[in-house]
Amino acid sequence: MEIQHIILRHVKMELLEPFTTSIFTETHKEFILVEILGKNGLSGWAESVASPEPYYKEETLKTNWHIMEDYLIPLLLQHPVSHPSELQKLFEPIRGNSMAKAALEGAMWDLYARSNNEPLWKALGGTKETIDVGVSLGIKDSEYELLKAVEKNCEEGYKRIKLKVKPGWDLDILKAVRTRFPDISLMADANSAYTLGDIDHLKAFDEFNLTMIEQPLAYDDIIDHAKLQRELQTPLCLDESIYTLDDARHAIELGSCKIINIKIGRVGGLYESKQIHDLCKEHGGIPVWCGGMLEAGVGRAHNVAITTLDNFTLPGDTSASSRYFSSDITDPAITVENGVITVPTTPGIGFEPNRKRIEERTHYSKLYKL
């Protein structure tokens, strides 16, 4: 896997509508797009999911660029690897910065799969030719607006509806949605909006027959979630708290959750994602699913690939490109039919980057080579 050069691009894409969580509102998607050109003439692609602001995790677009430019790219250019799984060890001296590591590792996985003329999902050991997907709905201006959004996405066939919640936008909203849609698979995502002091309030979530409550407590907590899970019938799902394979192991051993959300960028790459998947499978088949970070087509393609692993048993957040963007940066755009994505069979990520649309949305780029 000899590298000719690496290109980082600062890309900005407008969202079709604002997306609001308990923490912040996004009106556009701004990210680093990574292209690694091999000496065989093939390119591998990936996205960094770090946002401009440190609201989800401590990493940002600017810190990712700095870490990749000053530390990770020099390591990668100076130490050739034969398989992308070797990047985990190569990058180990650089602590943290999982999203920066995942972006470079993801591009190497795409290059590796293309070089071997096989789809990325097969290179990862995936088995599913179709994947079920759900949709994530942000906080709306009114209950009526939310109910219309739920109705629209149910009509489009999405297999699960996720609602962003926070104190003051939770029990009444969940009751309204469950009353209107009694049979849908429904979950609540709190993005760390509650504390153990809200335990009696959170117990009331049990009446809505939720598939799960995602990350109700602090973003870096495992201990309090274990206390909360013992008090709830509804399964807890950890997202932000699971940063590494060891975090997942600790959460399982403590009983902090019954479900784990795997986000490739958050855990440091496809290889670490696969290791967490395998750990959960070995512990009685703890369900995992692939969370979303409002990725554009390249990042969304990586999510499709990892979801083909057999213990991804719950619908993920990898909804259609058209839900977020007027046009995406890949051909074809990612589409959903009746809540299902058909996995591509072409080499690599299977959704080819459209260089013209990428350049139109690129604010800055830089090339790195030996």
C-alpha positions in Angstrom: 0.0 0.0 0.0 2.5 2.6 -1.1 1.3 6.2 -1.0 2.0 8.8 -3.6 0.3 11.7 -1.8 -2.5 12.7 0.5 -4.9 15.6 0.0 -7.0 17.2 2.8 -10.0 19.3 1.7 -12.0 21.6 3.9 -15.6 21.1 2.5 -18.8 22.9 3.4 -22.3 21.8 2.4 -25.6 23.4 3.3 -28.2 21.3 5.1 -31.7 21.4 3.7 -33.0 22.3 7.1 -31.5 23.0 10.5 -30.8 20.0 12.8 -31.2 20.7 16.5 -30.1 18.6 19.5 -30.2 19.3 23.2 -26.8 20.9 22.8 -26.7 22.9 19.5 -28.2 23.6 16.1 -26.4 22.8 12.8 -27.3 24.6 9.5 -24.5 23.2 7.4 -22.1 20.3 7.3 -18.5 21.4 7.5 -15.8 18.7 7.4 -12.4 17.5 6.2 -12.4 15.2 3.2 -9.4 12.9 2.9 -8.0 11.5 -0.3 -5.1 9.1 -0.3 -3.6 8.4 -3.8 -1.6 5.2 -4.0 1.3 4.6 -6.4 -1.0 2.2 -8.3 -3.0 5.3 -9.3 -6.1 4.5 -7.2 -7.5 6.8 -4.6 -9.1 6.0 -1.2 -11.5 8.4 0.4 -12.9 9.2 3.9 -14.4 12.0 5.9 -13.5 13.4 9.3 -16.7 13.7 11.3 -15.3 16.4 13.6 -17.4 19.6 13.6 -16.1 23.2 13.7 -17.2 23.4 17.3 -16.4 20.9 20.2 -20.0 20.2 21.2 -20.1 16.5 20.6 -16.5 15.6 21.6 -13.4 17.7 22.2 -12.1 17.3 18.6 -12.8 20.0 16.1 -12.2 20.5 12.4 -9.2 22.7 13.1 -7.7 20.3 15.7 -8.2 17.4 13.3 -6.4 19.3 10.5 -3.5 20.1 12.9 -3.1 16.5 14.2 -3.3 15.0 10.7 -0.9 17.5 9.1 1.7 17.7 11.9 1.6 14.1 13.3 -0.5 11.5 11.6 0.3 12.2 7.9 4.1 12.3 8.5 3.8 8.9 10.3 1.8 7.4 7.4 4.1 8.7 4.7 7.3 7.6 6.5 6.1 4.1 7.6 4.5 2.1 4.8 1.8 -0.4 5.9 0.6 -3.6 4.2 -2.9 -3.5 5.7 -5.1 -0.7 7.1 -5.4 -2.4 10.5 -1.8 -1.6 11.1 -2.6 2.1 11.4 -4.0 1.5 14.9 -0.6 0.6 16.2 1.2 3.2 14.0 -1.0 6.0 15.4 -0.9 4.7 19.0 1.8 7.2 20.2 -0.6 10.1 19.4 -3.1 10.0 22.2 -6.8 10.6 21.6 -7.8 12.4 18.4 -9.9 9.5 17.3 -11.7 11.3 14.6 -8.5 12.4 12.9 -7.1 8.9 13.1 -10.4 7.4 11.7 -10.4 9.7 8.7 -6.9 8.6 7.5 -7.6 5.0 8.4 -10.9 5.0 6.5 -9.2 6.4 3.4 -6.6 3.6 3.6 -9.3 1.0 4.0 -11.0 2.3 0.8 -7.7 2.3 -1.0 -7.0 -1.2 0.2 -10.3 -2.5 -1.0 -10.0 -0.8 -4.4 -6.5 -2.2 -4.8 -7.9 -5.7 -4.2 -10.9 -5.1 -6.5 -13.4 -5.8 -3.7 -16.1 -3.9 -1.9 -15.1 -2.3 1.3 -17.8 -4.2 3.2 -16.3 -7.5 2.1 -12.8 -6.5 3.1 -14.2 -5.8 6.6 -15.8 -9.2 6.7 -19.4 -8.0 6.2 -22.1 -10.5 5.2 -25.3 -8.5 4.6 -26.2 -7.4 1.1 -28.9 -5.0 2.4 -29.1 -3.0 5.6 -32.0 -1.6 7.6 -31.9 2.0 8.4 -33.7 4.5 10.6 -33.9 8.2 10.8 -32.9 10.8 13.5 -35.2 13.7 14.0 -33.9 16.9 15.6 -35.8 19.1 18.1 -38.6 21.0 16.3 -40.3 24.3 16.9 -43.6 22.6 17.7 -45.2 19.2 18.4 -47.2 19.5 15.2 -44.1 20.0 13.1 -42.5 16.9 14.8 -45.6 14.7 14.2 -45.6 15.7 10.5 -41.9 14.8 10.3 -42.5 11.4 12.0 -45.4 10.7 9.6 -43.4 11.6 6.5 -40.5 9.3 7.5 -42.8 6.4 8.5 -44.5 6.7 5.0 -41.0 6.5 3.5 -40.5 3.2 5.3 -37.7 4.0 7.8 -37.4 1.1 10.2 -36.9 3.2 13.3 -37.6 6.8 14.4 -35.1 8.5 16.8 -36.2 11.6 18.6 -33.8 14.1 20.1 -35.0 15.0 23.6 -34.1 17.3 26.4 -35.7 18.5 29.7 -38.9 20.3 28.6 -39.0 18.5 25.2 -39.4 14.8 26.3 -42.4 13.2 28.0 -45.1 15.2 26.3 -43.4 14.7 22.9 -42.9 11.0 23.4 -46.5 10.6 24.5 -47.8 12.5 21.5 -45.7 10.4 19.0 -46.4 7.1 20.7 -50.2 7.9 20.8 -50.2 8.8 17.1 -47.9 6.0 16.1 -48.4 3.1 18.6 -46.5 0.4 16.6 -43.4 2.1 15.3 -39.9 1.4 16.6 -39.1 4.5 18.6 -36.1 5.7 20.6 -35.0 8.8 22.5 -31.6 10.4 22.2 -30.7 12.8 25.0 -27.1 13.8 24.1 -26.2 13.9 27.9 -29.1 16.3 28.8 -29.9 14.6 32.2 -28.3 13.7 35.5 -29.0 11.0 38.1 -31.0 13.7 39.9 -33.5 13.2 37.1 -33.9 9.5 37.7 -37.6 9.6 38.6 -38.3 11.7 35.6 -36.4 9.2 33.4 -38.3 6.3 34.8 -41.4 7.8 33.2 -39.8 7.0 29.8 -40.6 3.3 30.5 -44.3 3.8 29.6 -43.6 4.6 26.0 -42.2 1.2 24.9 -39.0 2.7 23.6 -36.4 0.6 21.8 -33.7 2.4 23.9 -32.7 5.7 25.5 -29.4 6.9 24.1 -26.8 8.6 26.3 -29.1 10.3 28.9 -26.2 11.1 31.3 -22.8 12.7 31.0 -20.8 12.2 27.8 -17.9 10.6 29.6 -19.8 8.6 32.1 -20.1 4.8 32.6 -20.7 4.5 36.3 -23.9 6.6 36.7 -25.4 4.9 33.6 -25.0 1.6 35.4 -26.9 2.9 38.3 -29.6 4.3 36.0 -29.9 1.1 34.0 -30.7 -0.8 37.1 -33.7 1.5 37.7 -35.1 1.4 34.2 -37.0 -1.2 32.1 -36.0 0.6 28.9 -32.5 -0.4 27.6 -29.9 2.3 27.8 -27.6 2.8 24.8 -24.2 4.4 25.1 -22.8 6.6 22.4 -20.4 9.4 23.6 -19.2 7.3 26.5 -17.8 4.5 24.3 -14.5 5.9 23.0 -12.4 2.7 22.8 -12.7 -1.0 23.0 -11.8 -0.9 26.7 -14.7 1.6 27.3 -17.0 -0.9 25.7 -15.6 -3.7 27.8 -16.0 -1.7 31.0 -19.6 -0.7 30.1 -20.5 -4.3 29.5 -18.9 -5.5 32.7 -20.6 -2.8 34.8 -24.0 -3.2 33.2 -24.0 0.4 32.1 -26.0 -0.3 29.0 -27.8 -3.0 27.0 -27.0 -1.6 23.5 -24.0 0.2 22.0 -23.9 2.8 19.3 -20.8 2.5 17.1 -19.7 5.6 15.3 -16.6 5.1 13.2 -15.1 8.5 13.9 -15.8 8.5 17.6 -14.0 5.2 18.2 -11.0 5.8 16.0 -11.7 3.9 12.8 -13.2 0.9 11.1 -10.8 -1.6 12.7 -11.7 -0.4 16.2 -15.4 -0.4 15.2 -15.1 -4.0 14.1 -13.3 -5.0 17.4 -16.1 -3.4 19.5 -18.7 -5.2 17.3 -16.9 -8.5 17.9 -16.7 -7.9 21.7 -20.4 -7.2 21.9 -21.2 -10.3 19.8 -19.0 -12.4 22.1 -20.9 -11.1 25.2 -24.2 -12.7 24.4 -24.9 -10.7 21.2 -25.3 -7.3 22.8 -26.9 -5.4 19.9 -24.9 -2.7 18.1 -26.0 -0.1 15.5 -24.3 2.6 13.5 -24.8 6.1 14.6 -24.7 9.1 12.2 -22.9 12.4 12.3 -24.7 14.1 9.4 -22.1 12.7 7.0 -21.9 13.5 3.4 -21.8 10.6 0.8 -18.3 9.4 1.5 -18.7 9.1 5.3 -22.2 7.7 4.8 -20.7 5.0 2.5 -18.3 4.0 5.3 -21.3 3.6 7.6 -23.0 1.4 5.1 -19.9 -0.8 4.9 -19.5 -1.3 8.6 -23.2 -2.0 9.1 -22.9 -5.2 7.0 -21.2 -7.0 9.9 -23.7 -9.5 11.4 -24.1 -8.1 14.9 -25.4 -4.7 13.6 -28.9 -5.9 14.4 -30.7 -2.6 14.9 -31.4 0.0 12.2 -28.7 2.7 12.1 -28.8 6.4 11.3 -27.6 6.1 7.7 -30.6 7.6 6.0 -30.8 8.8 2.4 -28.5 11.7 1.2 -31.6 13.6 0.0 -32.8 14.0 3.7 -29.9 16.4 4.3 -28.4 17.7 1.0 -29.8 19.1 -2.3 -27.0 17.1 -4.0 -24.3 14.9 -2.5 -20.6 14.5 -3.3 -20.9 10.9 -4.5 -22.4 9.1 -7.5 -24.8 7.6 -7.0 -26.2 9.4 -4.0 -27.2 7.1 -1.1 -30.8 6.1 -1.4 -33.2 4.3 0.8 -36.1 2.1 -0.4 -38.7 1.1 2.3 -36.1 1.6 5.0 -33.4 -0.5 3.3 -30.1 0.4 1.6 -28.8 -2.0 -1.0 -25.1 -2.5 -0.4 -22.9 -1.7 -3.4 -20.9 -4.4 -5.1 -18.3 -2.2 -6.8 -14.7 -1.9 -5.4 -14.1 0.3 -2.4 -16.8 2.3 -0.7 -19.0 1.7 -3.8 -20.2 5.4 -4.1 -17.7 7.2 -6.3 -16.7 10.8 -5.2 -17.8 13.4 -7.7 -14.7 15.6 -8.1 -16.7 18.5 -9.7 -19.2 18.8 -6.9 -16.4 18.3 -4.3 -14.3 21.2 -5.8 -17.4 23.4 -5.8 -17.8 22.9 -2.1 -14.1 23.0 -1.2 -12.9 26.1 0.7 -9.3 25.1 1.1 -7.1 22.1 0.2 -3.5 21.0 0.7 -1.4 18.2 -0.7 1.1 16.2 1.3 3.8 13.9 -0.1 7.3 12.6 0.8 
